[in-house]
Amino acid sequence: MDIRKILGICSIFFFLCFAILKAISIMNPNNEYYFLVGKLGGKTAEPITFALALISLCLMLILSKMGNRYKIIIIGFGLIAVMSTFILSLFLGGIDYYRYFYFNSPDKKNTIVVAEWSFLLGGGAHCYVRENPFFVRRLAGSMGTDDGYRAFSNETYQVNWLDNQTVTFKYGNGYSGVSTDTFVLDKYWGGSQK
């Protein structure tokens, strides 16, 4: 198979991935569902897939039988597009600032994902339940800390499963010692339930 065809297929694949991720974020204004594979969240995956699509498209065009002048123009526009994608994603909050921690229920059938965040003088965490290998769903409630404190990163937390559907986190909050929050796996962000 010709390298140009391979790059064309890669370009289409990455544009489709980007379009799917963008559609999910647009159709999900309350952030109830979230793309998460390992440590790669949706806000990081969107600019990466877009940049990979542009890079493979530019490489495909470079390898085509165009004149050198057109190839230089394409390379220039491609580089500007890739750099502007990352710069815009930084300013629009597109780079994922979460740190993820995984906890399995005692029966190993449910996985809680704690998405810890810290920004300036605030901090905290959101809890998600793993729906499938690609998506997590946000649970009702959240954890809050002060002064950008990261309780999970600093390992100042305890996890206590009350049953296979209910978990309690006891964690350092950065200001007055310890806070406790309980999450139920069938109560979701926005008030919906299973």
N, C-alpha and C positions, 0 to 999 in steps of 0.2 A: 504494500500500500504506500502511496506517495505521502511524504511528510506534510505537504500542504493539506491533504485531506484529513490527516490525523489532527493537525492543528485546528482545522475548521471544525471538526467534531468536538474537540476539546473546548473551543470557544463557545459553541452552541451549548454544550453541557454546562459550562460555568455560568453563562448568561441565564440558563434555565434555573440553576441552583439559586442564583441571585434573585431572580424574579419570584421564585417560590418563597424564599426567606422574606423578601420585601412584602409580598402579598400577605404572609402570615402576620407580620408586624402591623400592617395597615388594617387588616380585618380583626385585629386583637388590640383595640385601643386601651383596654384596662390591664394589659399585660398579664392576663390570667394564664395563658399558655406561653411557654418559652422554649425556644430551640436550645438544646444542650446535649452535646456529645462529648463525654469526658470533661475537659476543662474549656472546651470551645463553645462559647455562647453565641447567640444570634447577632448581638451587636458587633462582635468581632468577625463573625463569619460573613456578614453582608459585604463589607468593603474588601475582604480577602477574595471572595468569589468574583466580585466585580473586577478587581484588579487582575486576577488570573484570566478572566474572559478577555479583557483588553489586551493583555500581554500575548495571549495565544492568537488573537485576531491580528495584532500587529506583526507577529512573527510569520503568520500565514501570508499576509500581504507582502512582507519583505521578501519572502522566498518566491513570490510570484515573478512573472516575467515583465516587471515594470522597469522603467528607467530609474537611474540612481537618484535623480532629483526628487521624484515622487516618493521613493523609499525613505529619503532623509526627512521629508515632510511628514510622512506617516510615523516614523520613529519619534520625531519631535512632538507631534500631537499625542501619541501614545504615552510618552513619558509625562507630559503635562497632565493628561487625564488620570494616570495612575497616581501621581503625586497629589493632585487636587482631591482625588477620592479619599486618600488617607488624611489630608489636612482638613477637609470638610468633616470627615467622620470624627476627628478629634474635637472640633468646635461644636458639632451637633450632638455630642454625647454618644458617638457610635462605637468607641472603643470600650470594651467590656471592663469595668473596674471591679467586678465581683471576684471573690475567691470562693471556690466551691468545696463543700465538705459533704460526704455521703455517710448515711447511717441506715442500716438494715433493721427491720423489725425482728422480734425474736423468732417468728416463724419463717423469716427470710423471704416473705412474699411481697413486702412493701419496702420501698427505699425512699427515705427523706433526703432531700438535697437542701442544704443550708447555703444560701448565696449571701456571703458576707460582703459588706461594702463600707467604705470609709471615704469621706470627703471633707476637707477642711476641719471644722470643729464638730462634725456630726459623724455618726456611724451606726451600724446596726446590721440586721440580717433579715432576709425573707426566707420562708420555708416553702419548698415545693415537694410534691409527690411525683415520683417517676411514673409516667403513663405508658411509655414505650421507650425503645432505645434512642429516640430522637427528641422527644418532647417531655417536659415536666409541666405540672399544673400547680399554680400558686395556691397555697393554703391561706385561710383567713388568719389574720393577725400578723404581727411582726415583732422583732426584737430591737431594742434601741440602746445605744451606748453614747457616751459623751467624749468629746475631744478626739474624735477619730479613732477611738479605741476598737481594736479587733479582738474580741474575746476568743474566737475560734482559732485564729492565727496564733494567738498567744497561749493557746491551750489552757484557758481559764474557764472551762465549762464542764458540766456533767450532763449526761444523757440518761433519762430514765423512762423506759417504755412501761406505761401503765397496763397496756394490753397491746394487741397487734395493730390497733387503729389509733392509739393515743400516745403521744410522746411529750415529755416535759423536759425543757432545757433550763438548767440553772447555770448562769454565766456571769462573769465579771462585767460590770457596766461602765467602768472607767470613772465613776464619780462617787457613788455611795456604797460601793461594795458589790453586792450580788443582786441580780434580778432573776425572776422565774417566769417562764411563759410556757403555756401548754397549747399543743396543736392537735387537732383531730383530723384524721386523714380523709374524711368525707365531707368536711366543711371547707369550701373554697372561697377564694378572694372574690368579692362582689356578691356574696350571699348565696351562691348556688350550692346545691348539694347533690350527691350521687342519687 
